[in-house]
Each structure stands twice: as structure tokens, then as C-alpha cells.
Amino acid sequence: MTAQKREQSLQDVPVAITALSQTALQTNRITSINDLGSIAPNVTFMANRSNNAPQIVMRGELVTAPFPGQDTALPIYLDGVWLGGTLGTALELPDIERIEVLRGPQGTLFGRNSTAGAISIITADPAGEFDARSTISVGNYDQFRTSTRIDTPQFGPFSASISYTHNERRGDVRNLGAGTVWDRTSDISGQGVAVSPEWLGSSNKESVFAQLKFEPSDSFKMVYKFDWMDSEFTPEANGILQFTPESMGSPFGDLIASMYADNPFPLSGLHRPDAINADWATLSKQRAHGHNLTATYDITDQLSIKNVFGLRKNSLYSNFAQGMGGLKVNAAYAGFLELISGVPAGTFDSLIGESYRIFDASVVSTAKQWSDELQINYSSDLVTVTAGALYVHVRTTFGGEPGQASTQALAIIPGGVIPQGPLADATNRALNKSLAGYTQVELHATDSLDLIGGIRLTNDKKSTSTDGVTANTSKYSDTRLSYSLGVNYKINPDVLVYGKYANAYVSGGNLSGLDFAPTVVDSWELGFKGDLLDRRVRLNVALFKADYTDEQFATACFNIGITTGVTCIGSAGDLKTKGFEGEITATPLEGLTLNGSVGYTDMKLKNINPLLTASGPYVLARRPDWTANLGATYETLPLFDDTTLMFRLSGTYHSAYNNFEYQPIPAAYQGVATTPSEWVVNARATLRNIALGDHTVDVSAWVMNLGDADGPVAPGGISFSTPNTPLFAVGSYTPARTFGVDLTFNY
């Protein structure tokens, strides 16, 4: 493990951490963080409705894709390089060696914006000897995936590897608005004519991963890694759980209701629909590439230095397409426009039958970043020291297509031609710079007792601007300390108990011309890690309590009575969380491995911002109290030669959760007010190590979501009046059951 910036055994790390090995990732068909579900206790990954990044709940904190100038509470690292923001971080890498999910604030070693925890993705270095492996997968929904890795033999001090992955599938929900043509032609935007697809949730990804290792001696090595991804996808099906045009009042609500009566779109409620009308949806695109150069020098057996340099670029074009397509302007609405415009009857008859949009958007986001981190590790019988310095430079944009309006709200689009907008329509731009230094010292007071203290000093500088109808520019600068204290006690070589206090923060900033304060957390944790019963049972348990001051939230500015911007960030109040989590792995019989985890978080929001309660109570939403994970793996003795048969059955669970922050909600929404609890069960059977000449083949049959769970994912309401009287509620859904076969060739 590298959770403390150095190699350690999982059981020696005084952190609540779930580590997924390469074997576990392959067995559970995890190729990106989007696939993690609830595989770690008190952690839930939810697909985002509008872009290629997940929403994540960790110990009660809801982490969403940030806006420019905002940071997240859960940093994601790829080979030691922080990925700025989470937009498009669902990278598909073919060579993930392990994923480490660290729960609880990690402010000393992982820095600002780690108040919920941290996720570290580690890829495999070149092996230094010839090896080749290729996997071909086919399945329902036209799934086809192929991934190939080749390692070269060592040549002098050099070794290398290269991987290629292609992954495609058809979506699982039919689009009733397929074939709708949208003309986005513009000399400025560079967009052209796009057609709405037949299926929602389709994807087609290409990725390349290349590495070169230079290791002239046992004490020095340098590894360069390059990753590239090109992804095209259609938006997930965003079903309409409920629709109440009467919330708009009269006469406007009555007119929308009449258009809905003429061309109704289906309401999907709490279950994944077979089809919705998302005629606004068009092909979305993501491009990403990154460079990583890591140099390590062992000066002595006790002292080493490491430098990690990263350079990354990401661009994402995506649709926020609701399942409210198909509405057409009718005679009543055309007459209403004539009435309020004071023009003769019949003036707007040409609009009858044209597309009417309630709320849709197309978003373009970019991120360019570079970073460099220097780490120093020293270890002796008396003390272990980890120290370092980090600089991060990130430039981001988020907004509409240049030259075109980004959002179509209560709008008519004659002939499907997207209207021209300003050169930059509410485009948010940000430049974030961060410089930090940190030290963590472990004093080995006795052979069994360690005393730990850590401190980190960080200077954040941000400049943001918002173009459009209302332009805003701002600057933000802040210097803060984060610190931690801990005690580790080894009862015996196989049992560790620990206690720690940690302080961390999510940096503040400015968006839409409004300042928002940092979120600061103080947390306490007690933990037990033990290998028991002759190491046949591994049990890890943690109790935690965390107090967050000025918990940040993002909302439409009009929800809180602010007219100077589109999206506003502020303090929701003070979040108080406490809970427990446990993980167990047992091998009761030869070949049989059982695993399970459970997590519970009690969450309360105190000192709520009055802006959020102007229309009624404000409560936490989209945060399950309970999560669980169960699994069983059985591998037989060799059936013939070295060939074995392995079975795997696993399931992840989340409890029910509230869907609406703003209360009380109208009676019409009571039936969709709560997302029900849900189990997602997966199964896999593999015939391993089938001899094929000098090579081997693995054959696997698998089913994901065996019971075809179909509940909504992170739904919410969108309002055009008071926040607690939504016009509609929208959500995506748990992906449908998939099944298929994997063939893996080991050359």
C-alpha cells in the first residue's frame, strides 16, 4: 500500500482503507471508478446525469463534479498525480494494478480538498520481461471489449510496456425522440448538424497506455507513463419521475399542461423505463491524455527521495438531456405569445408544431493542469518521517458552446436550429494555483507503540471569471494549516489498534461574483485491524466522528434569491457525521474465500443557511445511511493439469435515501420522494489456466446485476418557482442486467 506515501502492508496503515487488487478488479469487472458502486463501506458511487463523472458519497459527504474555482472533498489520484476536478475522471485504464479507497480526512498527506477521503489509482510498471496478455469480451447490448498488454524484455537499463483497449456497448433505454435533427452550425463553435440517437447510455471508448522504465541501478529508477483516451457516448436515460406543470401557476402552467396533453412523454417513476423521449440527446465526446514522470532514488537503506511530475489535459462535451422531449408549440401557446406581444392573431402560427424545450443544456468543459511533488522518506528504529512539497497549476472552463446559448429553458427552437448566443454564454473560467509543504513524523516509542503527528501548510490562489449577460471576475487567496495526531498500538504482530484526530479543509473561492468560505473538518477515528485465527480471518473495524463547518453546496442562483449568476456556491451549514464500518475476509475452507463489509453514517445538518430555508425546511438528500457488500469466491483443486474452476458471487447494497433537499414537497411528489434500498448482485464463473501449447487461456461467463435492479440513481427536482415546488423530478437509473463471456489469452 502507498496510502501514507510509502510502501506498507494494508494492516499496518492506521487508516480506514479498502484496497482492490488487480485480481479483485478483474473478478468484479471494474475498469474505472464508475464501476465501484458500494464495494467499500460508507462509500457509494452514482452515475451522473449530465457528464462522464460519478457522484460519490463518502461518510456522509456528497461529492459532485465541481464548477471552475471550486474543489471537491474527495481527490482522485492517478499514479500519484491529482486529477483536477472530477469531470471526466471516469478514465478507462487497462493496466490498473490496484485501487485504494481511503475513508476519512487525509489533509496532512493528501492535502486540501480531502475532507471526505481520497482515492488512489495505481497502474502496473513494466515487468522487465517479455509477457503478453489479451482479453476479448462479448455480451448483450452489443457489448464488445478487447484489451491487450505487451511487456518487453529488459534492454540495458530500459524496459517498456504498451496497452490498448477498445470498449463499446449499446445503451439499455430506447430513445423515443431518435432521429430528431439539431442544427448547431456556427463558425465560432465548430459544431454542425447532430441527430438524436436510438439508444441512451451507449458508449465507445478507445484508450492507449504506454510506459518506459529506466532503472540503471538497484537504487534509482525513473518511470514515464502516458495515457490517452477518446470516448464517444450518449447521455444516460434521464427519466422523468414526476411532472407537475401546475407548479408554474396560471396561465403559463396551464399552457405547458396543454402542450403535454397533446404530446405526452412517459413518466418513469422509481423504475428504469424501457423507453423515454430524450430528443435533445446527441453524441457526447470526451478526450483526455496525461503524462507522468516518477523518479525514485534510494540514497541509503533509510533515506529515499521521490519526485512525481504530472501533465494532463481533458475536454468534455456533454448533453443534459431530460426525458421531456416531444413537446410541440400548440395553437393555445401561439395565441398566448400573440396576446402578451400585442401583435395580431395568427402572427405566430408559424411556430405551431415547433419544438418546445422545458429545460435542456449542452455543456463544454476543459481542464489543463500540471503538478510536481517532491517526497522524502526517512526510516530508523526511532522515527519514520515523510515530508514533501507540492505545486499544482490547473486551468478550467465550464459553460456553453462558444457562440450558442448553453441552456434552453422554456424555449422554442424553430426548425431545430439552435439559436445563436454571445461568444461566451455564462462560461465560467478559473485558474487555481496551490503550493504546499507537509511533514508527518512517527515516533516509535516502543516496539508496539507509535506516536504520530503531521502538519501541512497550503497556499491557495484562485482567479475566476464568468462571461455572459452578467460578467464577474474575482480573485481568492488563502493560507491554511492542516494537521493530524495519532496513536498506534500493536497488540501483537497481527493486531493493530489506532486512534487519530485529523483536520482538513476544502478551499473556498468565488463563483458568479459571490465568495464562498472553506469547508473545515475536525474528525476523530478509532480503528482495529486484525489477522485472526491463524490468519484465516481478517477483520478491520473503524468508528468515526466528523464535524464540518461551512459545508459547501452548489445550486441554481434563483433557488436562493440571487440574480447575479447561474450557479451559486455557498455554505449550507455545519454537517455533523458519525458512524462505523467493518470489513471481514475469511477462508474457512481450502479454496473458499468469504468477504463482507458494512457501513453506517448518521448525518445531521446544523446552523442551516437562512437562504436555503426561505421557502421551507432544508434537509440532506442523496446520501444513504447504510451500505454493505457481500461476496464468496470458490476455486476448485486442479481439474486437469493446472486448470481450475473458480466461482464468484457478490452483491452491493445501499439503503433508501431522500431525493429532495427543499421541503415540504407537494403531494404529487410523495411517491417519488425516496429512492428505495437496493441490492445489485453479480456472478462469475471462470475456467482458469487451460493449457494451449506453451500458453494458457482463461474462459469466464459473467452476469452483472443478476436480479435486474432498476432503481433511480441520485434523482432530484428542478423548479422554476420556489425550490420546494418542482416542475419536474429527474433521475438516471441502475444499469440493466448484462451478461457475457471473457476470453483471456496469456502468451
N, C-alpha and C positions, 0 to 999 in steps of 0.2 A: 504494500500500500504506500501511497505518497501523499496521504491526507495531511501530513504535517511537513510537507516539502522535503521529505527524506524517506528512504525505503524502510518500512516497518511491517511487522505482522499485524493483520487486522485486529487480533486480540490484544495487542499492546497499545493500540491507539485509543486514548481517552476521549473518544468522540462517538456519538451515535451515527453509525455509518453502515450502509448496505453496499456491498461490493458484488458486482456481477462479472463473473469471469467470462472468457471467450466461449467456453462450453455452455455456460448458462445463457449467454446471449443467443447462441445458435439454437439451443434447445427450445427457447421461448420465442424464436423468430423476432428478435429485437435488432433492428438495423439503424434506429435513430431514437432520440429521446421521446419522440411522439408515441413510441410503442411501449413505453414503460408502464402506463396505466397506474395501478395501485400496488406495484410489485414491492415497494418499500413502505413500511408503516408510517402513517400520518402524512403520506405523500400521494397526491392524485394529479395525473396528467390528463388534461382535457383538450381536445382538438379545438382550435379557434375558428370562429365562424367566417372570418374575413381574410385571413392570411395564413402563411405556412409556418406559424409558430404556435406552440401549445400554451394554454393557460395552466398554471401549476399552483396547487395548494399545498403548502408545507407547514405543518404545525400551526395551522390557522391563518397564515398569511397567504393572500391571493396575489399571485404574480402574473401579470399580463404583459403583453408587448408594450414597451414604453414609447412615449412620444419623444421627439427630439428635445434634449435638455433634461429629460427625466431618466432616472436609472431604475433598475429592478432590484428587488430584495433577494434575488437568487441568481448569482453569477454562474455562468456556464463556461467552463474552461476546456479547450481542446489542446492536449499536449502542453499544458502549462500556460497557454495564451488565452486571456479573457476575450470572449466574444461579446463585443459591444452591443447591448440590447438583446432582444430575443427574436426580432423579426427575421424570419428565415433561418433560424438556428436549427431547424429540423433537418440537418445535413444527413445524407445517407453515405456512411463511410464503410467500405468493405473490410477494413482491417482493424476494427475496434478490438483491442485486447481485453479491456475491462472498462466498466463504468462505475465510478464511486459516487454515491449519493450521501452527502454529509448533511445531517439534520441539526438545526440549531445555529445560532450566530457564530460566524467564523471571522470576526472582524480583525483579529491580530494577524493571522497568516494570509487570509484571502482578501482582506481589505474592505473598503467601503462597499456598500450595497450587498452585504452578505448577512442581512439580519434574519432571513429565514433559514439559510444554509448555503450550500454550494454543490454544484455538480461538476465532476471532473471526468472527461472522456480521454482515455489513453489509447493510442494506437500502437501496433506492434512495430518494433525496429526491424531492420533487415536481419535475417538469421545468420548470414555469413556462410551458408552452404546451399547448394542447389536444392530447390524444392518448388513444386508447382501444385496448385490446388484449384479446382474449378467446380462450381456448383451451378446446376441448372434446375430451376423450379417452374412448375406449371400448376395452374389451379383454375377454379371457377372465376367468373367475372373477367375472363380473358387474361388472367394473370400470367406473366412471363418474366422471370428474373434470371439473369446469368451473372456470375461474379467469378473472376479469375485473378489469382495472385501468382506471381513468379518471383522467387528469390534467386539471386545469382550467387555463385560461389565467391568466396573472398578472393580479390585480385590485389595483391600487395596489401596496403592498409585499407583498401576500399571494399565495400560490399553494397549491394543495392537491391531494391525490390520495386515492383510496379504492379498495380491492381487496376482492374476495370470492372465496372458494374453497370448493368442496364436493368431497369426495373419499371415495368408498366402494368397497368391494370385498368379495367373499365370501372366506372362508378357503380354504386348499388342503388341509386334512386333515379328514376326516369324523369326527364325534364319535359313537361307538357308545353313549354314555350320554345322547344327546339326549332331551329330554322329561322328564328327572328333575326333580322339583319340590322346591325347598328353601324352607322357611318361616323367614324371618329377622324375622318380625314382632316389633317391640319398640317401646314408647313412647319409649325412650331413643334407639335407633339411627336410627329413622325409616325403616328398611328394611322391605320387605314380602316377598311371595312372588316367587321368581325361578325360571326354568326354564332348564335346561341347553340350550345351542344345538345346532343341527345341524352347524355348521361351526366349526372353530377357526382363529383368525387373521383373522377378519373385522374390518372397521373402517368407521366412518362419521364423518367429520370435517367440521366447519363452521368457517371462520375468516374474520375480518374484519381488515383492516389499513388504518388511516386516518392521514393526515399533514397538517399545516398548517405552511407555512413563512412566516416573517415576515422580509423582507430589505429594510429601508428604505434601505440604502446598500451600497456595494461592500465596506465594512469590517466590517459587522455583520450577523449573521443568527441567527435562532432557529428551531429546528425541533422541533415536537411530534409524537410518534408514539404511536399506540395500537394494540395488537394484542389480539385476543380469539380464543380457540379453545374449541370444545366438541367433545369426542371420545367416542364410544362404541365399544368394541371387545371382542372375545372373546379370551381368552388364546391365545398361540401353542400349537401342539401340543407338549406336553412328553412325548415318548416315553420309554418305559422301555427302556433299553439292556440291562439285566440285572436279575434279581430273584433273591435267594437268602434265602428265609425261614429256612433252617437257621442263618444267622448269628445269629439270636435265641436259639439254644440250645433245649433241650428243657425243658418241654413246649410253651412258648409258640411257638417257631418251627414245631413240628410242627402246631400248631393253625392257624396262619396258612397253612401249606402246604396243609392240608386244605381251607380255605376257597378258596384259589386253585385247587385241583384241581376244586372244584365249579363255580366260575365264573371260569375263567382270562381274564385280559386279555392282549392281544397284546404280545409283546416286539418292539421295532422295531430294536434293534441300531444299526448305524452308517449306516443309510439311512432317509431320510424315509419314514414309513409312509403308506399310503392312508387308514388309519383307526386311531384309538386310543380307549380308553374314558376320557374325562375328564368323567365325570358331575358332578364338583364345579364345573366351569367355569360361570360365569354372566356376564352382561354387565358389563363393567368401564367405568368412566367417568373422564374427565379434564376438568377445567375450568381454564382459565388465562387471565389477562389481565394486561397491563402498560402502563405509561405511561413515556415517555421524553421529557425536555425537554433539548435540547442547544443551548447558546448559544455563539457564537464571535465574538470581536472582534479584528480586526487593528489593534492600536494604531499600529504603524508597519509598514514593509516587513520589519523584522527581528523585531518583538516581537508576539506574539499570546497571547490567553488563551482558554480554553475551559472551560465547565462542563457536566457531564453529570449529570443527576438522573434516577434511576430508581425506580419503584414497581411492585412485582409481587405477584401472588397466584396460588397454584396449589393445586389439590386433586386427589387421585387415589384412586380406589377400584379395587382390582385383586385378582384371584384368583391364588394359587399352586396351580394345579390339575395334579396329576400324572396320567399316563395309567394309573392303577391303580384306576379305577372299576369298579363292578360286583360287588365282593366283598360277600358276604352272610354274616351270622352263621348257622352251621350247628348241628346238634344237639350235635356234639362240643364246640364252643366254649361253648354254653349250659351243657352239663354241667360244663365246667371252671369257669365262673363260679359255679355252684352249689356245687362242691366247695370252692373257696377261700373262699366266703362262708359255708359251713356251713349252708346252707338246704336244705330238702327237694328231692328230684328233681322236676323239672317246674316249679319256681318261675320259671325264666327261659325257659320255652318260648315265651312271647310275643315274645321277641327274635329267634327264628329267622326268617330271611328279611329282617331289617332291615339297613340299610346299615352296612358296616364301613369305617372310614377308616384307612388306614395313616399318611398324612401329607398334609394339605391345610391351606391357610390362606387367609384373606381379610384384606387389609391396607388401611388407610386412612392416607393421608399428606397433610399440608398444609404449605404454606410461605407466609409473608408476609415481604416484605423491602422495605427502601428503602435507597437509597445515594446519595451525592453525591461527585463527583470534580471537583476544580479542577486544570486543567493550564495550564502556562505554557511557551511555546516561544520561544526566542531564537536567532537565527542571524546570524553575521557571517563575514567571511573568516577570522577567527582561531578562532572557537569556535562550537559549537552546543550549546545547553543545553535539556534537557527536564526540567521539575520539576513536582511536583504533590502534592496531598494527597487522601486518600480516606477516607470513613467508610461502613461497611456495618453494617446492623442487620437480622438475619434471625431469625425465629421459626419453628420447625418442630415437627411432631409426626409420629410413626410408630408404628402399632400396630393393634390390632383395632378392630372396630366397637364403639362405646360400648354397654355392656350385654350384650355377647355375647363368648364365648370366641373369640379370634382364630385359634387353631390347633387342628385336630382331628388328634391323633396317637394311633394305636392306640385309636380311639374308636368307639362305637356311636351312631348317630343315629336313634332310633326315629321312624318316620313322617316322616322328612325335616325334623323341627323342630330347628333349631339351638339347642342348649342356652343358657340364659341364663348370663352370666358377670358378673364385677364391673363396676362403672361404667366403670372403665378397666382393661382387661386387658393388662398388660405394655405400656402405652403409653409410649413414650419422648418426652419433650418437651425442647426446647433453645432457648435464646436466645443467639445469637452476636453479639458486637459487635467490630468491628475498626476501628482508627484507624491510618492510615499516612501517612508523608511520604516522598517519593523525589526523587532528582536523578540525572540522567545527563549527563555532560559529554563532548563530543567535541572534542579539541584538534586543529586542522588544522595539524600540524607542518610539512608541505609541501603542495604541490598534490596529491601522491599518497599521503601518509602521514597517517593519523589515529590518535590515541591516545585510548582511551575508558575512562572509569571511571564506575561507578554505585553508588549506595548507597540502601538503603531501610530505614527504621525502622518497625516494626509493633508495635502493642499489641493483643493478643487477649484478650477476656474472654468466658467462656462459663459459663452455668449450665444444668445438666441435671437432669432428674428422670425416674424410672421408676416408674410406678404399677403396681399389681397385687398379686400374692401377696407379693412381696418388693419393698418400696418403697425407692428410693435417691434421694438428692439430692446434688448436688455443685457446686462452683464451680471454675473454672480461669482463671488469668490468667498471661500471659507476654508479655515484650517481647523482640523479636529483631531483629538486623540481617541483611539480605541484601545481597550486593554482587557486583560484576562488574568485570572488567578485559578490555580487548580492544585489538587492533591491526588496522587495516585498511590494505591497500596496494593502490592502483590501478596495475597494471602498465601499462595503457593505458585509455582511456575505456570499453572494452568488457570488461575483465577485472579482477576483484576477487579478492584472496586475503585471508583473515582468520584470526585466531586469537583465542580468547577463553576466559576462565575465568569460571564463574558459580557462585554459591552461592544456594541456595533452601531452603525448608522447607515441609512440610505440618504445620499446627499440631496440637498434642496436645489432650488433653481427658480426659473421663471418661464411661464408659458402664457401666451395670449396677453402679455403685459402684466401678469399677476405673479407676484412672488409666492413661492411655497416653501415651507420650512423643512429641514431634515427630519426624517423619522429616526428616533433614537431608541434602542432597545437595551434593557438590562435583563439578563437571563441567568437562571440557576439550573444546574443539572446534576443529578446523582445517577451513577451507572454501575452496572455489574456485567462483567464479561467472563464467561467460564467455559472451559472444556472439561466435561464431567464424564463419569462412568467409563474410565479408561479411554477418554476422548471419543466415545460413541455418541455423545450428546454435546452440542454447542448451544449455550443459552446466553443471549445478550438482552439486557433489560435497561431501560432508562426512564427516569422520572424527570419532568421539566416544568419550569415556570418562567414565563417571559412577560415583561411589561414594555409595551411600545408606546412612546409618546409621539403625538402628531402623526398618526398613521395616514399615509398619503392615499388619495383616491383621485381618479380621473372621471369626469362626467361632462356631458354637454353643458356648455356655459349657461344656456337658458334654464336648465334644471335648478340652478341656484341663483337665478335672477340677475345674471351678468350678461351684458350685451356687447362687450368689447372683444369677444373672440368666439371660436367654435368649440374648442375643447379646453376645459379648465382643470387644473390640478390644485388640490388644497389638502388641508388636514381634516380627516373625518372625525378625529377624536383620539382617545387613548385606548389601544387594544390590549386587553388582558387575556393571556392564554396560559393554560396549564394542562398537563396530561401525562400519559405514559405510553410506552411502546415496548414490545418484546419481539424477539426473533429467535427461532429454535430450528436446529437441524439435528436429525438423529439418524443413525444407521443401526436399526435393531437387528437386521439380518444381513448376511452377506449378499451384496448386490442391491439391497433395498435402501433408499435414502428418502426420508420424510423431511419436509420443511414447512414452516409456517411463520406468520407474523401477524401482529395485531397492533393497532394504534388507536388512541382516543385523545381528542383535544377538546377541552372546554373553552369556549371563546365568548368574550363579552366586550362590547364597545362602550366606553365610559366618556364623559365630558364631550358629548357629541356636538359637532359644529352646528350652531343655530341655522346656518344657511341650508343644512340638509333636512331640517325638521320644520321648515316654514309651512309645508302643506300637510304634515303629519309625522308619525314616528319614522325613524330610520333604523334599519336592522341589517345585520350581516347576511350576505347571500352567497350562494355557490361555494359553500365550504362544508363538506361533510364532517360530522363528528367522528365517525368510526371508519377505519379502513382495515382490511385483512387480506391475507394471501395464504393459500394452502397449496401444497404440491407433493407429489410422490413420484419417484423415479425407481424403476427396477431394471437391472441389467442381468441377463442370464449368464451362466457359465458358457464357455465356447460350445456352439452347436456343432461346428466342424472347423478344423484348422483354428484360426484365431477369430472366427466370425461369431459375434454375439448379437442378441436381440435386446433392444432397450425400449421400455415403455415410459412415457411421461404424461401425467395428468396434473393440471394445475388450474387454479382459479383465483381471481382477484375480486374484491368486494369493496363497495363504498356504501355508506348509509344514506338515508334520504337527506335532502338539503333544500333550504328555502331558495326560491328563484327571484324574489323581488326585494330590493332594498327599501324602496319607498312604500310606506304603509299609511293607512289601510288600503288594500287594493279593492277594486269593485267586485261585486258578487260574481260577475261573469268570469272572473279570473281565478276564483277559488278552486276550480277543478284542475288548474294547471299551476297552482301556487307552489307546489312541492315536486321536486324530482324524486321519484321513488328510489329506494335502495336497489342495488343491482349486483348480481354475480356475473362475471364473464369467465367462462370455463374453456380451456384449451387442452388438446390432446395430441400426442405424437408417438409414433412407433418407428424405430429405426433398426435396420439390419446393418450392422457395422463390420467394417474390415473384411469385406468379401474380396478374396484374392482374385486378381485379374492379371495373370503373368507376374511381373515384378511390381505391380501397382495394386492399389486397393480401391474399392468403391463402397460408399455408404448409400443406402436407399431408405428414404423416410417418407411416411404418409402422415399428414397432419390435418387437424381441424382447428381453426381459430373461432372463438365464440360459438362453442358447440351447441349451446341452448338458444342461439339466435336472440340474445338480449337486445332490446331495441329502444331503450330509454333515451330521453333527451340529454344533451351534454351542454352544461353551462348556459341554460336559457335565460332570457331577461326581457324586460319590457321597454318599449320605446314610446315616448309621449310627445305630443305637440301642445299640450296644455300643462296642467300641474303634473309633477313627476309621478304621483300615485294614481293617475288616471290614464293608463297607457292606451294608445291607439291600437297597438298590437303587441303580442309576445312572440319571440322568435328563438329558435334554438336548432343546433345541429343534433346528430344522433349517433349512438354507438354503432360502429361499422357492422354491417351484416355478416352472417356466418360465411366463412371462407374455408376452402379445403383444397388440398393439392398434394403433389409429390415433389420431393427434392432428390436429386442425384448428385452426389459429391464424388469427384474423382481425385484421388491423391496419387500424384505421379512420382 
